[in-house]
Amino acid sequence: MVRVPDDLRWLFWDVDPAELDPEAHANYILPRILEHGGLADVRWAVDRYGLDRIHRFLRDVGHP
């Protein structure tokens, strides 16, 4: 399983980051990175998910 990189683990203080699957939990991971992450964190998200998927997330899911 692909895992969240160690330098992003600080964003997921309320869960065990080892249990996060970037694909299955994208709707949980993306808002954390976009709201609290720095530039390097957002770059990881863009590399991992691509701009099209991030745009779809913002349009269709958004943030609670």
C-alpha positions as CSV (number, residue, x, y, z in Angstrom):
1,M,0.0,0.0,0.0
2,V,1.2,3.5,-0.8
3,R,1.5,5.6,2.4
4,V,1.4,9.2,3.3
5,P,5.0,10.5,3.4
6,D,6.6,11.0,6.9
7,D,6.9,14.7,6.4
8,L,3.1,15.0,6.0
9,R,2.2,13.0,9.1
10,W,2.0,16.1,11.3
11,L,-1.2,17.1,9.4
12,F,-3.0,14.0,10.6
13,W,-2.7,14.4,14.4
14,D,-6.0,12.7,15.1
15,V,-5.5,9.4,13.3
16,D,-2.7,6.9,12.8
17,P,-1.0,8.1,9.6
18,A,0.2,4.5,8.9
19,E,-3.5,3.6,8.4
20,L,-4.1,6.2,5.8
21,D,-4.4,5.0,2.2
22,P,-3.9,8.1,-0.1
23,E,-6.3,6.6,-2.7
24,A,-9.0,5.4,-0.4
25,H,-8.8,8.4,2.0
26,A,-8.2,11.2,-0.6
27,N,-11.3,13.1,0.6
28,Y,-9.9,13.2,4.1
29,I,-6.3,13.9,3.1
30,L,-6.8,16.6,0.5
31,P,-8.6,19.1,2.8
32,R,-6.0,18.7,5.5
33,I,-3.2,19.4,3.1
34,L,-5.0,22.3,1.3
35,E,-6.1,24.0,4.6
36,H,-3.1,23.4,6.9
37,G,-0.2,22.3,4.7
38,G,2.7,24.3,3.4
39,L,3.8,24.7,-0.2
40,A,5.8,21.4,-0.2
41,D,2.8,19.5,1.1
42,V,0.5,21.0,-1.6
43,R,3.1,20.0,-4.2
44,W,3.0,16.4,-3.0
45,A,-0.8,16.5,-3.3
46,V,-0.6,17.9,-6.9
47,D,2.0,15.3,-7.8
48,R,0.0,12.5,-6.2
49,Y,-3.5,13.4,-7.3
50,G,-3.1,15.8,-10.2
51,L,-4.8,19.2,-10.7
52,D,-7.8,17.7,-12.4
53,R,-8.6,15.5,-9.4
54,I,-8.0,18.3,-6.9
55,H,-10.3,20.6,-8.9
56,R,-13.0,17.8,-8.9
57,F,-12.6,17.4,-5.2
58,L,-13.0,21.2,-4.6
59,R,-16.0,21.3,-6.9
60,D,-17.8,18.1,-5.9
61,V,-16.8,17.4,-2.3
62,G,-15.4,20.6,-1.0
63,H,-14.6,21.1,2.7
64,P,-17.1,20.5,5.5
